[in-house]
C-alpha cells in the first residue's frame, strides 16, 4: 500500500513540475495528509475518531480548493466551509 501511494505521489510531482506550479512541496504535503486521513476514515472503528478524521480531511480540502487562488475557488471554499461547519454542528 505504501509503495502504491509513493508511486502515485511521484507521478503527481512530475505532472506538477510539467505545469510549472510554484508551491509543489506544499501541495504534495496536503495530498499526503489527505491520503493519510482518508485511510484513518476507512479504518476507524470508533465514532469519535471517525468524526475527527472527517473534520481534518475537510479542512485539508478547504485549503486545496483555494490552492489556485482564482476567485471561483475562494468563493467555493467559503461556501464549502460554511456548509461543512453547519453539517458538523448538526452531526455533533
ABEGO torsion letter per residue (X at the ends): XAAAAAAAAAAAAAAAAAAGBABAAAAAAAAAAAAAAAAAAAABABAAAAAAAAAAAAAAAAAAAAAAGBAAAAAAAAAAAAAAAAAAAAAX
